Amino acid sequence: MILDEQRKKVIEIALSVQREKLVPLTFGNFSLRDKETGYVCITPSGMPYESLQPEDIVVLDVDCNKIDGNRKPSIEAPLHCAAYKKRDDIGGIVHTHSTYCTAWACAGVDLPCVTAEAAALVGGKIKCAPFKPMGTVDLADVTTDCLAQDSVVLMEKHGAFAVGANIDQAFVNAVIVEESAKITYLASQLGQLKPINDEMCKFLQADTKENYGQ
C-alpha cells in the first residue's frame, strides 16, 4: 500500500471535521495531494468516518484515474481533482455540509464579509457557485471557476468547499467560514448587516498572511 501516512492524515481530518459537527453522517469529502507523487488521497464513498482504515482511502491521479485502493472514491472526486489541476498551490481540500454555510448556500447568495476572520480568510465576500448535480463535471467546473483564487466557495443547495496549502489549513478554513456564516446570520437578525469594505478586507487578509502565527 502506498502513501500510508498521507492516508492516515485524511482519516485524521475526517474525524476532526466530524467532531466539529461540520458534517452529518457520511456527508462531505476530504483529500490531500502528495507533494512528491502528485497523487490525490481521498475519502471513499459512503463509509462512516469512524470505521475508516488507511487502506479505505483511495489514491487517484489528478485525472481521477485510480492508482491504489479497492474502495469507490467519493462521488466528488472529479471536483477535488479539478481544483488540484487548476491550482498548484492547493494541497488539501475539505468539503463540508455544515449547517450555516449550507443555509446560505441554499439561499443561493454570497456570504457577506462582516467578520474580521472572514476578511482575513478570503479578503472579501464568499461567493456562491451555481447549482449543478452532485458528482458531475458541470459541478466541478462551476465550483472551481467560482472559487478562482479564494480559499472557500459555497456550493448552491449543497455546502462549502474549502482549500488550503495543506489539508490542515483547508480544515481551519472550513471551521472559520462556518463560524462566520453563523455570526453573519445572527447579526442579520439584529439589524442591517454592515459588511467590511473591500479595501479593509484586502488589508486584513494581507496583514494576517504576513503577521499571524509563529
C-alpha positions in Angstrom: 0.0 0.0 0.0 1.4 3.4 -1.0 1.1 6.7 0.9 0.2 5.2 4.2 0.9 8.3 6.3 -1.0 10.6 3.9 -4.0 8.2 4.0 -3.9 8.3 7.8 -3.8 12.1 7.7 -7.0 12.2 5.6 -8.7 10.0 8.2 -7.5 12.3 11.0 -9.0 15.3 9.3 -12.3 13.4 8.5 -12.7 12.7 12.3 -11.8 16.3 13.2 -14.5 17.5 10.8 -17.0 15.1 12.4 -16.1 16.3 15.9 -16.6 19.9 14.9 -20.1 18.9 13.6 -19.3 20.2 10.1 -20.9 17.1 8.5 -23.8 14.8 9.4 -23.3 11.0 8.9 -21.1 10.3 5.9 -21.7 13.6 4.2 -18.7 15.6 2.9 -15.4 14.5 1.5 -11.7 15.2 2.2 -8.5 14.9 0.3 -4.9 15.9 0.1 -2.3 16.0 -2.6 1.0 14.2 -2.0 3.9 16.6 -2.8 6.3 14.0 -4.2 4.0 11.9 -6.4 1.2 14.5 -7.1 -1.3 11.7 -6.3 -4.6 12.6 -4.5 -5.6 10.7 -1.4 -9.4 11.0 -1.0 -12.1 9.5 1.3 -14.2 6.7 -0.1 -17.9 7.0 -0.9 -20.5 6.5 1.8 -18.3 5.0 4.6 -18.6 6.0 8.3 -15.5 8.1 9.1 -15.0 6.3 12.5 -14.6 3.0 10.7 -12.0 4.1 8.1 -8.7 2.4 7.8 -5.8 3.7 5.7 -6.5 1.1 3.0 -10.0 2.5 2.6 -8.6 5.9 1.4 -8.4 5.9 -2.4 -5.4 7.1 -4.3 -6.0 8.8 -7.6 -4.0 10.8 -10.1 -5.3 14.3 -10.9 -7.2 12.9 -13.9 -9.3 10.8 -11.5 -7.6 7.5 -12.5 -7.4 5.1 -9.6 -3.8 4.4 -8.6 -4.4 2.3 -5.4 -7.3 1.2 -3.2 -10.2 -1.2 -3.5 -13.0 1.3 -2.5 -15.0 3.6 -4.7 -13.7 7.1 -4.3 -16.0 9.9 -3.1 -18.6 11.0 -5.7 -17.0 14.4 -5.6 -13.6 13.1 -6.8 -13.9 15.0 -10.1 -14.4 18.2 -8.2 -11.3 17.6 -6.0 -9.2 16.7 -9.0 -10.4 19.7 -11.0 -9.3 22.0 -8.1 -5.9 20.4 -7.9 -5.4 20.7 -11.7 -6.4 24.3 -11.8 -4.3 25.5 -8.8 -0.8 24.3 -8.0 -1.0 26.0 -4.6 -3.8 23.7 -3.3 -2.5 20.8 -1.2 -5.7 19.9 0.7 -9.5 20.1 0.4 -12.3 19.9 2.9 -15.9 19.8 1.6 -18.5 20.1 4.3 -22.2 20.3 4.7 -22.0 22.5 7.8 -25.4 23.9 8.9 -24.9 27.7 8.5 -22.8 27.6 5.3 -25.4 25.2 3.8 -28.2 27.5 4.8 -26.5 30.4 3.0 -25.8 28.1 0.0 -29.5 27.0 -0.1 -30.4 30.7 -0.3 -28.1 30.9 -3.3 -26.5 34.1 -2.2 -22.9 35.2 -1.5 -21.9 35.3 2.2 -21.2 38.9 3.1 -17.9 39.7 4.8 -18.9 41.1 8.2 -16.3 39.4 10.4 -12.6 40.2 10.6 -11.9 36.4 10.4 -13.7 36.1 7.1 -11.9 39.1 5.7 -8.5 37.6 6.7 -9.6 34.3 5.1 -10.9 35.4 1.8 -10.3 39.1 1.5 -14.0 39.8 0.8 -17.4 38.1 0.5 -17.5 34.3 0.0 -19.1 33.6 -3.4 -21.8 31.0 -4.0 -21.3 28.8 -7.1 -24.4 28.0 -9.1 -26.2 24.7 -8.5 -25.2 21.6 -10.6 -25.9 17.9 -9.8 -23.5 16.3 -7.3 -20.6 14.3 -8.7 -20.8 15.9 -12.2 -18.2 17.5 -14.3 -20.5 20.5 -14.5 -20.4 20.8 -10.7 -16.6 20.6 -10.8 -16.4 23.3 -13.5 -18.7 25.9 -11.9 -17.3 25.4 -8.4 -13.7 25.7 -9.3 -14.4 28.7 -11.6 -16.2 30.4 -8.8 -13.5 29.5 -6.3 -10.9 31.2 -8.5 -8.0 32.2 -6.2 -10.1 32.2 -3.0 -9.9 29.8 -0.1 -13.5 28.9 0.2 -16.6 28.9 -2.0 -20.2 28.0 -1.2 -22.0 25.4 -3.4 -25.6 26.3 -4.1 -28.1 23.9 -2.4 -25.1 21.8 -1.2 -22.4 23.1 1.3 -19.0 24.6 1.4 -15.7 23.8 -0.3 -12.5 24.9 1.5 -9.0 24.6 0.2 -5.6 25.2 1.6 -1.8 24.8 1.1 -2.3 21.6 3.0 -5.3 19.7 4.4 -4.8 21.1 7.9 -5.2 24.7 6.5 -8.2 23.6 4.5 -9.8 22.3 7.7 -9.1 25.6 9.5 -10.7 27.5 6.6 -13.8 25.3 6.8 -14.2 26.0 10.5 -13.7 29.7 10.1 -16.2 30.0 7.3 -18.9 28.1 9.2 -18.4 30.3 12.2 -18.6 33.4 10.0 -21.7 32.1 8.4 -23.3 31.6 11.8 -22.3 35.0 13.1 -23.4 36.7 9.9 -26.8 35.1 10.1 -27.3 36.0 13.8 -26.2 39.6 13.0 -28.7 39.8 10.2 -31.5 39.1 12.8 -30.4 42.1 14.9 -30.4 44.7 12.2 -29.0 45.7 8.9 -25.7 44.0 8.1 -22.6 46.2 7.8 -20.1 44.4 5.6 -16.4 45.3 5.8 -15.4 47.3 2.8 -13.2 45.8 0.1 -10.1 47.9 1.0 -10.2 46.9 4.6 -10.8 43.3 3.7 -7.7 43.2 1.5 -5.7 44.9 4.2 -6.8 42.3 6.9 -6.1 39.4 4.5 -2.6 40.7 3.7 -1.8 41.6 7.3 -2.9 38.1 8.5 -0.7 36.4 5.9 2.3 38.5 7.0 1.9 38.6 10.7 -0.3 35.8 12.1 1.3 32.7 13.6 4.8 31.8 14.6 
